[in-house]
Amino acid sequence: MFNVQDNIFYPGYGVAIIEEVIEKMVGEKSLKLFKLKFLYKETTILLPLDKIGSCGIRYLCNLDAINKIFKFFYLPPERKFEFLDFTPSGWNRRNKDYQLRLQSGKIDDVAHVYKELMNIAQQKELSFGEKKIVAVAEELLVQEIAVVTGHDAQSVLDQLHAPFKQFLYTQSNITQFSSAA
């Protein structure tokens, strides 16, 4: 169960802190709510405690998961560029898949979307929709990695871009994250 002052990840929105538990009357019913304050946005959400299981919030990942993601970024692409469907119907399918993965709340899914779109960007200019999705995935990854590692957002962003600046991937380029604290 989550507690006040826990850092959590809210799918599609990013990293938030549970500021307090609030009790509000809604009609005749008293509801207990978590007040979530997002660390990288001027947004606050009130989340009913009885909806915690269904909304997909989770604790932040650990350093091992982050290092695994960076190793994944240096692996060859899972799908070859030639086999991706760039027709309008193919884009609709890929867009739906990307959106579902971003909303899943799993950092591995967000990393998968980011890697696929960054690999596509090496082959062609991304469409407006693809650019929006890669920006969302990048923002979600930067937020979580920065909070977990204690590194600033710009250094995390530089590390995210590193695997995609070249076509030859080598294991020696992989940076191991450790806590900055």
C-alpha positions, -999 to 999 in steps of 0.1 A, spaced: 0 0 0 11 35 -7 19 61 21 20 98 24 54 112 10 59 82 -13 71 89 -48 49 71 -73 45 68 -111 11 77 -125 7 62 -160 7 88 -188 14 117 -163 47 109 -147 63 110 -112 42 124 -83 45 125 -46 16 116 -23 12 148 -3 -16 138 20 -48 118 25 -79 139 23 -115 130 33 -142 146 13 -180 143 12 -194 134 -22 -231 135 -19 -240 113 11 -207 94 9 -174 101 25 -144 94 3 -108 91 12 -85 106 -15 -47 107 -21 -36 142 -31 -9 136 -58 14 165 -66 34 159 -98 71 168 -95 76 180 -131 42 196 -138 20 222 -121 -7 195 -116 -24 180 -86 -48 151 -87 -71 138 -61 -73 100 -64 -99 79 -45 -81 53 -24 -106 26 -36 -94 33 -72 -57 28 -65 -56 -7 -79 -73 1 -112 -55 33 -122 -21 17 -126 0 38 -102 31 21 -90 62 27 -70 92 40 -89 115 14 -104 149 6 -90 185 12 -104 186 -24 -118 155 -18 -139 170 15 -152 203 -1 -161 184 -29 -179 165 -3 -199 198 14 -210 212 -20 -221 180 -26 -240 185 7 -259 219 -5 -271 205 -38 -285 197 -40 -322 161 -31 -331 135 -58 -326 117 -50 -359 136 -40 -390 127 -7 -405 117 -24 -438 91 -45 -421 73 -16 -404 40 -6 -420 40 31 -428 6 32 -445 -22 51 -428 -37 19 -414 -3 7 -402 2 40 -384 -32 36 -368 -22 2 -355 12 14 -343 -3 45 -327 -28 25 -308 -1 1 -296 21 30 -285 -7 47 -266 -16 15 -248 20 10 -238 24 45 -226 -8 42 -205 3 8 -191 25 24 -165 53 -1 -170 86 15 -176 96 -13 -199 67 -5 -222 76 32 -222 112 23 -231 100 0 -259 80 28 -275 109 52 -271 134 28 -286 112 19 -316 105 55 -325 141 67 -320 152 39 -343 126 49 -369 139 85 -366 173 73 -377 158 61 -409 132 88 -417 118 120 -403 91 113 -378 56 124 -385 39 149 -362 21 121 -343 53 101 -339 71 132 -326 44 138 -300 46 102 -288 84 101 -286 83 134 -266 58 119 -241 78 87 -238 110 107 -233 94 129 -207 81 100 -187 115 82 -188 134 113 -179 112 120 -149 114 86 -134 151 80 -141 160 115 -127 141 109 -95 155 73 -90 191 81 -98 192 116 -83 207 130 -116 194 162 -132 170 159 -161 195 172 -187 221 145 -179 194 118 -180 182 132 -214 218 131 -227 220 95 -216 187 87 -233 199 102 -266 233 85 -265 223 51 -279 205 67 -309 233 90 -320 251 63 -338 243 32 -359 270 10 -344 260 -1 -310 287 -12 -286 284 -25 -251 313 -1 -240 289 28 -245 265 17 -218 266 39 -187 258 22 -154 236 44 -132 242 47 -95 225 69 -70 239 105 -71 231 109 -34 
